[in-house]
Amino acid sequence: MSRPLAGPQTLLRVLNGRAILESLANEGAQTRTDLMHATGLSRTAVTQVLRMLETAGAVAPAGIDRGSRGPAATRVGLHPELGFAAAIHVDHRAAHVVLVDATGAVRAEKHAPFPPRADRGAHIAELVDACRADARGPLHLAVVGVPGIVTTDGSIRDEQGPDGGAFRSALAHRLGCPVRIENDVNLAALAEFTSGNGGDLASFSLLLLDGGLGAGTVIDGAVHRGASGVAGEVTYLPQSPLPIGAPVINDQVVADLALAGGLDPTAPLDVHLEAAAQGDEASLHMVAEIGRRLAIVAGTIGLVLDPEAFILSGQAAHPLLADAVRRVGEEYAPRLPLRFVESTFGPEGALVGAVGEAASALRETLFDRILAPPGATPR
């Protein structure tokens, strides 16, 4: 009699194991009966897979379920010492670090401004170390959101020029784990798609105003990054009567508009928005001009991509500025319908997106490692 093939058995073990691990990651600790209903597996299959996962150190008992009828049943959950991923948001002023586990739960969090002339990588590594002191366990990977153009190989190109991947390599060396670099606006768009106002949209563009202006576009469930990472760099879109190559809106433009209106050119946009909310006429005119520029950027994107909606994020979501954008959008509506909605997460969008991506990548890394056949090298 010929021996049965091992391949299908191994594949079934991997598929069943992944189904249970995904269910525990998404829903938390469960009983065997819960897992049967969640995965469609038989009680025997669930028991066999849990025994295999427990031997691998992937799951552990997680208390007793006393809320259901019948005898109390033991819950099982992902092992609390499987480790973490770091979700990191870096802007021009500060770094925000969050450690997440495979369920997506936040286990530690630190935020601090960059000291003068500080090395960004060293500062981030210090924050990660401080988080790991609060949540002990191995660090498997990091997802970092940064302003600027991010290429497919993790290189960053910003106002200081291309870095050739130096930041990613240096941070990976300091953290001792793989590091993935993402554009911060794209991460904010992912956050809206997965758990925000973009969830019900087949396509949208997120316009994030925070010092500068960037766009993150989701089409059919995927972020459009472009061939070289340039997609969404809308700050320099041509816009009459601005000269070619002039920024549409950034901190310097805010200062110039303030000076032209007799306002304090050293004040940040938030101050001018607050003054406008108090009825200051010059500030209201300034907000109207910024709203006009944002609406024209949206119209330009709309003529090319025609997304279902534009999500206003960061300072663009301020009620006065959002109203100014909508007023201009209504003027164009007969020729080019533009729909605007506010962001769910505001200034935290990039970090929320990094948390979601870090948790997802951590699950893939851990589950591949746990379910790899003996002697195989996980991806």
C-alpha positions as CSV (number, residue, x, y, z in Angstrom):
1,M,0.0,0.0,0.0
2,S,1.4,3.4,-0.9
3,R,2.1,6.0,1.7
4,P,-0.4,9.0,1.8
5,L,1.1,12.2,0.6
6,A,2.3,14.6,3.3
7,G,1.7,17.8,1.4
8,P,-2.1,18.0,1.7
9,Q,-1.9,17.1,5.4
10,T,0.7,19.8,6.0
11,L,-1.4,22.3,4.0
12,L,-4.5,21.4,6.1
13,R,-2.6,21.9,9.3
14,V,-1.4,25.3,8.2
15,L,-4.8,26.4,7.0
16,N,-6.6,25.2,10.2
17,G,-3.9,26.7,12.4
18,R,-4.0,30.1,10.6
19,A,-7.8,30.1,10.9
20,I,-7.6,29.7,14.6
21,L,-4.8,32.1,15.1
22,E,-6.6,34.8,13.0
23,S,-9.8,34.2,15.1
24,L,-7.9,34.6,18.4
25,A,-6.1,37.7,17.0
26,N,-9.3,39.4,15.9
27,E,-11.7,38.3,18.6
28,G,-9.5,37.7,21.6
29,A,-9.6,34.7,23.9
30,Q,-12.2,32.0,23.1
31,T,-13.4,28.6,24.2
32,R,-13.2,25.6,21.9
33,T,-16.9,25.9,21.2
34,D,-16.4,29.6,20.2
35,L,-13.5,28.6,17.9
36,M,-15.7,25.8,16.3
37,H,-18.3,28.4,15.4
38,A,-15.8,31.0,14.3
39,T,-13.8,28.7,12.0
40,G,-16.2,26.0,11.0
41,L,-13.8,23.3,12.2
42,S,-14.9,20.2,14.1
43,R,-14.2,19.9,17.8
44,T,-11.6,17.2,17.1
45,A,-9.8,19.5,14.6
46,V,-9.9,22.5,17.0
47,T,-8.5,20.3,19.8
48,Q,-5.7,19.0,17.6
49,V,-4.7,22.4,16.3
50,L,-4.8,24.0,19.8
51,R,-2.6,21.2,21.1
52,M,-0.1,21.9,18.3
53,L,-0.2,25.6,18.9
54,E,0.2,25.2,22.6
55,T,3.3,23.0,22.1
56,A,4.7,25.7,19.8
57,G,4.2,28.4,22.5
58,A,1.6,30.3,20.4
59,V,-1.4,30.0,22.7
60,A,-2.0,29.7,26.4
61,P,-5.0,29.4,28.8
62,A,-6.8,32.7,29.3
63,G,-9.3,32.2,32.1
64,I,-12.6,30.4,32.5
65,D,-15.8,31.3,30.6
66,R,-18.6,31.2,33.3
67,G,-21.1,33.2,31.3
68,S,-22.5,30.4,29.1
69,R,-24.8,27.6,29.9
70,G,-23.4,24.3,31.0
71,P,-20.0,23.5,32.6
72,A,-17.5,26.3,32.7
73,A,-15.1,26.1,29.8
74,T,-11.5,27.2,29.5
75,R,-10.7,30.1,27.2
76,V,-7.5,30.1,25.2
77,G,-5.8,33.1,23.7
78,L,-2.6,34.1,21.9
79,H,0.4,33.7,24.2
80,P,1.1,37.0,26.0
81,E,4.8,36.7,25.4
82,L,4.7,36.3,21.6
83,G,6.2,39.8,21.3
84,F,5.4,43.1,19.8
85,A,5.7,45.4,16.8
86,A,6.5,49.1,17.0
87,A,4.3,51.6,15.3
88,I,6.1,55.0,15.0
89,H,5.0,58.3,13.7
90,V,7.7,60.9,13.0
91,D,7.1,64.5,12.1
92,H,9.4,67.5,12.0
93,R,8.9,68.1,15.7
94,A,8.6,64.9,17.6
95,A,8.3,61.1,17.6
96,H,5.4,59.0,18.8
97,V,6.0,55.3,19.5
98,V,3.4,52.6,20.3
99,L,4.1,48.9,21.0
100,V,1.3,46.6,19.8
101,D,0.7,42.9,20.1
102,A,-0.7,40.5,17.5
103,T,-4.3,41.4,18.5
104,G,-3.6,45.1,17.8
105,A,-3.8,46.0,21.5
106,V,-1.6,48.9,22.6
107,R,0.8,47.6,25.2
108,A,3.0,50.7,25.7
109,E,3.3,54.3,24.4
110,K,5.8,57.1,24.5
111,H,5.9,60.5,22.9
112,A,8.6,63.2,23.0
113,P,9.8,66.1,20.9
114,F,13.2,65.9,19.2
115,P,15.9,67.6,21.3
116,P,17.9,70.3,19.4
117,R,20.3,68.8,16.9
118,A,19.3,65.3,18.0
119,D,19.9,62.2,15.9
120,R,16.4,61.1,14.9
121,G,17.2,57.4,15.0
122,A,18.8,57.5,18.4
123,H,15.9,59.5,19.8
124,I,13.3,57.0,18.4
125,A,15.4,54.0,19.7
126,E,15.3,55.6,23.2
127,L,11.6,55.9,23.1
128,V,11.2,52.3,21.9
129,D,13.5,51.1,24.7
130,A,11.4,53.0,27.2
131,C,8.3,51.3,25.8
132,R,9.9,47.9,26.1
133,A,10.6,48.5,29.7
134,D,6.9,48.8,30.2
135,A,6.0,45.8,28.1
136,R,8.6,43.1,28.1
137,G,9.0,40.8,25.2
138,P,10.8,40.5,21.8
139,L,10.4,43.2,19.2
140,H,9.8,41.7,15.8
141,L,9.4,44.6,13.5
142,A,8.7,48.4,13.2
143,V,6.4,50.4,10.9
144,V,7.5,54.1,10.7
145,G,5.4,56.9,9.2
146,V,7.4,59.9,8.0
147,P,6.7,63.0,5.9
148,G,8.3,63.1,2.5
149,I,8.5,60.8,-0.5
150,V,9.1,57.2,0.4
151,T,10.4,54.9,-2.4
152,T,9.7,51.2,-2.7
153,D,13.1,50.4,-1.1
154,G,12.4,52.5,2.0
155,S,14.5,55.5,1.0
156,I,13.2,58.9,2.0
157,R,13.3,62.1,-0.1
158,D,12.4,65.3,1.8
159,E,13.5,68.9,1.9
160,Q,17.0,67.7,2.8
161,G,17.2,65.5,-0.3
162,P,17.3,61.7,-0.8
163,D,18.7,59.6,2.1
164,G,19.4,56.4,0.1
165,G,17.8,54.3,2.8
166,A,20.2,55.5,5.5
167,F,17.5,56.3,8.0
168,R,15.8,52.9,7.6
169,S,19.1,51.0,7.9
170,A,20.3,52.9,10.9
171,L,17.0,52.5,12.7
172,A,16.9,48.8,11.9
173,H,20.4,48.4,13.3
174,R,19.5,50.3,16.5
175,L,16.2,48.4,17.1
176,G,17.6,45.0,16.0
177,C,14.6,44.2,13.8
178,P,13.3,44.8,10.3
179,V,11.9,48.4,9.7
180,R,9.3,49.4,7.1
181,I,9.1,53.0,6.1
182,E,5.8,54.5,4.9
183,N,4.6,58.0,4.0
184,D,2.6,59.4,6.9
185,V,-0.3,60.6,4.7
186,N,-0.6,57.2,3.1
187,L,-0.8,55.7,6.6
188,A,-3.5,58.2,7.6
189,A,-5.5,57.2,4.4
190,L,-5.1,53.5,5.4
191,A,-6.5,54.3,8.9
192,E,-9.6,55.9,7.3
193,F,-10.1,52.9,5.0
194,T,-9.8,50.3,7.7
195,S,-11.6,51.9,10.6
196,G,-12.7,55.4,9.6
197,N,-14.9,57.4,7.2
198,G,-13.3,55.8,4.2
199,G,-14.5,52.3,5.0
200,D,-17.6,52.5,2.9
201,L,-15.9,54.2,0.0
202,A,-14.5,52.3,-3.0
203,S,-12.1,55.2,-3.6
204,F,-11.2,58.5,-1.8
205,S,-8.3,61.0,-1.5
206,L,-7.3,62.2,2.0
207,L,-6.0,65.7,2.1
208,L,-3.8,66.2,5.2
209,L,-2.7,69.7,6.1
210,D,0.0,69.9,8.8
211,G,2.8,72.3,8.1
212,G,2.5,71.2,4.4
213,L,-0.1,69.6,2.3
214,G,-0.2,65.9,1.2
215,A,-2.7,63.5,-0.3
216,G,-3.2,59.8,0.2
217,T,-5.4,58.1,-2.3
218,V,-7.1,54.7,-1.8
219,I,-8.5,53.0,-5.0
220,D,-10.3,49.7,-4.7
221,G,-9.0,49.0,-1.3
222,A,-5.3,49.8,-1.9
223,V,-3.2,52.9,-1.4
224,H,-1.9,54.3,-4.6
225,R,1.8,55.0,-4.0
226,G,2.9,55.5,-7.6
227,A,5.9,53.8,-9.2
228,S,8.4,55.9,-7.3
229,G,6.5,57.0,-4.3
230,V,5.6,60.4,-5.6
231,A,1.9,59.9,-5.8
232,G,0.1,62.4,-3.4
233,E,2.8,65.1,-3.4
234,V,0.3,67.8,-4.2
235,T,1.9,70.8,-2.5
236,Y,3.3,71.9,-5.8
237,L,0.3,71.3,-8.1
238,P,0.1,74.2,-10.5
239,Q,-2.6,76.7,-9.4
240,S,-3.4,80.1,-10.9
241,P,-2.3,82.8,-10.2
242,L,0.6,81.1,-8.4
243,P,3.8,80.7,-10.4
244,I,4.9,77.3,-11.5
245,G,6.8,75.6,-8.7
246,A,5.3,77.7,-5.9
247,P,3.8,75.7,-2.9
248,V,0.0,75.8,-2.7
249,I,0.1,75.8,1.1
250,N,2.7,75.3,3.8
251,D,4.0,77.2,6.8
252,Q,5.8,79.8,4.7
253,V,2.7,80.4,2.6
254,V,0.7,80.8,5.9
255,A,3.2,83.4,7.0
256,D,3.1,85.2,3.6
257,L,-0.8,85.3,3.7
258,A,-0.8,86.6,7.2
259,L,1.7,89.4,6.4
260,A,-0.4,90.4,3.4
261,G,-3.5,90.6,5.6
262,G,-1.9,92.6,8.3
263,L,-1.7,89.6,10.7
264,D,1.2,88.2,12.7
265,P,3.4,86.2,10.2
266,T,5.1,84.3,13.0
267,A,1.8,82.9,14.3
268,P,1.0,79.3,13.3
269,L,-2.2,78.4,11.3
270,D,-4.0,77.2,14.4
271,V,-3.8,80.8,15.9
272,H,-5.3,82.3,12.7
273,L,-8.0,79.7,12.7
274,E,-8.9,80.5,16.3
275,A,-9.0,84.2,15.5
276,A,-11.3,83.5,12.5
277,A,-13.6,81.5,14.8
278,Q,-13.7,84.7,17.0
279,G,-14.9,86.7,14.0
280,D,-11.6,88.5,13.0
281,E,-12.2,89.7,9.4
282,A,-8.6,89.5,8.2
283,S,-8.3,85.9,9.6
284,L,-11.6,85.0,7.9
285,H,-10.3,86.2,4.6
286,M,-7.1,84.2,5.1
287,V,-9.1,81.0,5.9
288,A,-11.2,81.6,2.8
289,E,-8.1,81.8,0.6
290,I,-6.6,78.6,2.1
291,G,-9.9,76.9,1.6
292,R,-10.0,78.0,-2.0
293,R,-6.5,76.5,-2.6
294,L,-7.4,73.2,-1.0
295,A,-10.6,73.0,-3.1
296,I,-8.7,73.6,-6.3
297,V,-6.2,70.8,-5.3
298,A,-9.2,68.5,-4.8
299,G,-10.6,69.5,-8.1
300,T,-7.3,68.8,-9.9
301,I,-7.2,65.3,-8.3
302,G,-10.9,64.8,-9.2
303,L,-10.3,65.5,-12.9
304,V,-7.6,62.8,-12.9
305,L,-8.9,60.1,-10.5
306,D,-12.5,61.0,-9.8
307,P,-12.6,59.6,-6.2
308,E,-15.9,59.1,-4.4
309,A,-15.0,61.6,-1.7
310,F,-12.2,63.8,-0.3
311,I,-11.4,63.3,3.4
312,L,-10.1,66.4,5.1
313,S,-7.5,65.7,7.7
314,G,-5.2,67.6,10.1
315,Q,-5.9,71.3,10.1
316,A,-7.9,70.9,6.9
317,A,-10.6,69.3,9.1
318,H,-11.0,72.5,11.2
319,P,-14.7,73.4,10.9
320,L,-14.1,76.9,9.5
321,L,-11.6,75.6,6.9
322,A,-13.7,72.6,6.0
323,D,-16.7,75.0,5.4
324,A,-14.5,77.3,3.3
325,V,-13.4,74.2,1.2
326,R,-17.1,73.2,0.7
327,R,-18.2,76.6,-0.4
328,V,-15.6,76.6,-3.2
329,G,-16.5,73.0,-4.0
330,E,-20.2,74.0,-4.4
331,E,-19.2,76.6,-7.0
332,Y,-17.6,73.8,-9.1
333,A,-20.4,71.3,-8.5
334,P,-22.3,71.8,-11.8
335,R,-19.1,70.9,-13.7
336,L,-17.2,68.7,-11.2
337,P,-19.0,67.2,-8.2
338,L,-16.7,67.2,-5.2
339,R,-17.8,65.6,-1.9
340,F,-15.9,66.4,1.3
341,V,-16.0,64.6,4.7
342,E,-13.9,65.1,7.8
343,S,-11.3,62.7,9.1
344,T,-12.3,60.3,11.8
345,F,-8.9,60.5,13.5
346,G,-7.6,64.0,12.9
347,P,-3.9,64.5,13.7
348,E,-3.6,61.0,15.0
349,G,-4.5,59.4,11.6
350,A,-0.9,58.6,10.6
351,L,-0.2,56.9,14.0
352,V,-3.5,54.9,13.8
353,G,-2.5,53.7,10.4
354,A,1.0,52.7,11.6
355,V,-0.6,50.8,14.5
356,G,-2.9,48.9,12.1
357,E,-0.1,48.1,9.6
358,A,2.3,47.1,12.4
359,A,-0.3,44.7,14.0
360,S,-1.1,43.2,10.6
361,A,2.6,42.7,9.7
362,L,3.3,41.2,13.2
363,R,0.5,38.7,12.7
364,E,1.9,37.6,9.4
365,T,5.4,37.3,10.8
366,L,4.4,35.3,13.9
367,F,1.9,33.1,12.2
368,D,4.3,32.2,9.4
369,R,6.9,31.3,12.0
370,I,4.5,29.3,14.1
371,L,3.1,27.3,11.3
372,A,6.3,26.7,9.3
373,P,6.9,23.0,8.7
374,P,9.8,21.6,10.7
375,G,13.1,22.5,9.0
376,A,11.5,25.1,6.8
377,T,12.6,28.8,6.9
378,P,9.6,31.1,7.5
379,R,9.2,34.1,5.1
